[in-house]
């Protein structure tokens, strides 16, 4: 599988590192938005599945993640996170101006892509959100959120551990071990980023309007990092062309579970149906 590294600058001059996986005779392009603490290199196998079906893939390490610049786990505000997605989509349209584009986000990335399409209404063909951070499992304590708001007023870039329980990422022990040994993975989140995401998740958890693009929402039924109920309730409230799929028994990274071939086949079939 061929891949190429490319990069661009954010509005505040941070260097963003991205990977492009082209496909022979591409019929669509998929832009991947990864989760908190990880990086796009963890999606190489997923990209290979897409490439086999003639779907090109473009994915970028978000600011403060992977090979991109920025304080680990930090963003100045939520709008900066959305702006990064705009740059990713823009680069994909440069590479493939004639092809339909699908936006695919996982976990924190799932929250971001849903917020992006609802708030910005970009020129895309469809959106995919898996394991989305709409509700955390367990939910953050109200006292912690209150304390975080106080700290954020004075030290917004102050970081803390994310508290991610890595054993809940996947049932595949090799995936969990590789995550723990990956030097590009981190477990940091700043108060600014944490509060922005909590507020963005709460907004999604109350949204009940129309989603303007075909949307696929999937979640592992045994996810103990983000709650499946958040995705399921969101899918049930919004109006539009929405497909909901609960994968019983699967943990947080459904694309990294032993059943990943079945999961990705379902996802790709949905994309092909909506091209």
N, C-alpha and C positions, 0 to 999 in steps of 0.2 A: 504494500500500500504506500503510495506516494504522499508526502506531506511537505509543506514549506512554511518557514517562519516568516511572519510579516509583523510590522509594528506601526503604531501611530501615536499621536499625542492627545491628551485630554485638554480641555479648555484651560486648566490650571497647570499645563505643561508637564504632566507626568507621562512617562513612556509606558505604553501598553503593549505587551507582547502577545501575539496571537499565532494560532496554527491554522493553516488552510489544508484541508484534505480534499483535493479535486477528485472527481469521478469521471470516468470515460463516458462521453455522450450524456452529460448531466441533464436531468429533466427537472430538477429543482435544487435549491440550496437550503440547508438547515443551519441556523445560527444557534449555538449552544451558550447558555448563560449558567455558569456553575454555582455551586453552593458555598457557604461560609467555610473558610479555612482550606479549601482545596484548590485545584488548578485544572486547566484543560487537558493536561497530559493524561489525566485519569479517564478521559473519554476517548482515548485512541481506539480501543476495541469497539466501542459504540459507533465511532466514525467509520470503522471498517464495515460494520453491518450496513450502514447507510450507503457507503460507496459501492457495495456489491449490488445494490438496487438502483444504481445510477443517481444517487443523491450526493451532491457535494456538501461539504461541511466546513464552516468557519466558526472558530471559537477563540475567545480572548481571555487571558488571565485578568480578572478585574483588578482595579487599583488596590494595592495592599495585599495582593495575592500572587502566588507563583513567581513568575519571572518579571512581573510588572513592578513598576516603582510605586512608592507610597508606604506609609506606616502600616504595619501588618494589622489587618482587620479594621482599618479606619477609613471613614469618609466624612467630609465636612458637613454634608447634609444629604437628604434623600434625593434631592434633585440631581446631585452629582452622580448618583448611582443610575438614575434613569438616563442621564446624558450619555453615560458609557454605552448603554444599549443602543442609543441613537447612532453613535459612532460605529458600532459593530454592524448595524443594519446598513448604514451608509457605505461601508467598505464592501459588504456583500453585494450591494447593488452596483458598485463599481466593477466588481469582478464578474458579475452575472446580471447585466442590465435587462436581459430578456427573460430571465427565469423567475418562476414563482418562488417566494421566500417564506420559510416557516421558522418561527421563533420558538425555541425549546429551552425551558428553564427547569432546573431541579433544586428542590429544597428552598434555600434563600433565593436561588435563581428563579424558582417557580413563583414566589411572591413577586419578584421584580418584573417578570414578563407579564404577569396578569395586571399588575399596576400600570405597567408601561402601555399596554394595548388599550386599557380602559381610559387612561388619562391623555394619551398622546395620539391614539388612532393612526398608527403608522401605515405605510404602504406595504402590507404583507398579505400572504395568502391564508395563514392560519397560525394558531398558537398551541403549544403543548406544555403542560405544567405537570410535573411529577413530584410527589413527596413535598408539596408546597408548604412553606412556612406561613400558614394562616392561623393555626393553633399549635402551640408547643405542647409537648407531652413529657413531663407535667407542665402546666401553665406557670409562668413566672409569678412569684409571690407579689402581692400588691405593695408590701413594704419594700421589696427590692426595687420595684419600678419607681416608687416615691423617692427612695434614696438615690437612684440613678439620675432622676431629674435634678436633684440638688447638686450632685457632682458635676453633671453636664453643664450647668451654668458657669462653673469655675474652671473645670478641667475636662472639656469635651473630648480631647484626644487621649485621655488616660485610659490605658488598656487593662483588661482582666481576662482570665481564662473563660472560654466559651462554655465549658462544662460538658462538652460533647462526650458521650459514652461510646467509644469507637466500636465496641462489640455489638452495638445495635445497628451498625451500618449495613451489615450483610451477614447472612448465614454461612457464607464462604469464609473459612478461617484464613485462607490465603489473601483475600481482599483486605481483611482487617489487619493482618500482619504487614502487608505492603503499605497500607495507609500509615501505620505507626512508624515505619522505617523510611518514609518518603521525606527527603529534606526540603521539599517545596511545600509541604503541608504545614499549617500552623493552627494553634488553638486559641488565637487572640481575637478579641472584639472590644472596641472602645465604647465608651458611654454614648458618644454621638451616634455611632452606627447602631448600637443596640436599641436605643430609644427610637431612632428613625424606623427600624424594622418592626418594633413592637407596634408603633402607630400605624405603619403601612399594613401590617397584618390585621389589626383591628378594623381598619377601613374596609379591607376585603371581606372580613367576617360579618360586616353589616351591609355590604353592597347587595342590591337586589335589582339593578337595572339590566339593560341589554348589553351583551358583549358582541361587538360588531364584526367578529371574525369566527370562522369555524374553530372550535376549541376542543381539545382532548385533555381531560383531567384524569390522572391516574395516581393511585396511592397504594402502598403496601398495607394489607390488613393488619399486620403485626408490627407496624412502625411505632417505635417508642421514642422517637426523636421529634417528629412532627405528627400531630394527631390526624388520623384518617378522617375523622368527623369534620375537620375544617374544610377539607377538599370536597367531601361528599355534600355537606350543607351548602357550600358555595355553588357547586354544580346544580343543585336542586333549586336554588333561588334565582340564578341568572336566566335571562331570556336569550334565545338564539340557538344556533346550531352547536349544541354542546353534547359531547360524549363523555360519560363517566364510567370509569373502570376501576373496580376495587380488586386487588390481587391478594386473595386470602392466603395467610401464612407467610407472606413476604415481608421482609424488613424494609428499612428506609431507602436503600439504594436498589430499587427494583431492577435497574439495568446492570447490577453487579451480583444479583442472586443466581443460584444454580439454574433457575428457570429463565435466565436472561434471554435466551434464544426465542422463547415464546413471547416474552414481554416486548422485545424489539420487533418481532414479526408483526405483532398486533399494532404497534406504533407505526411501522412502515406501511402497513396496509391502510391505515387511516390517512397517512400522508398521501399515498398514491390515489386514494379515493377523492382527495380534495385538491389535487393538482389541476 
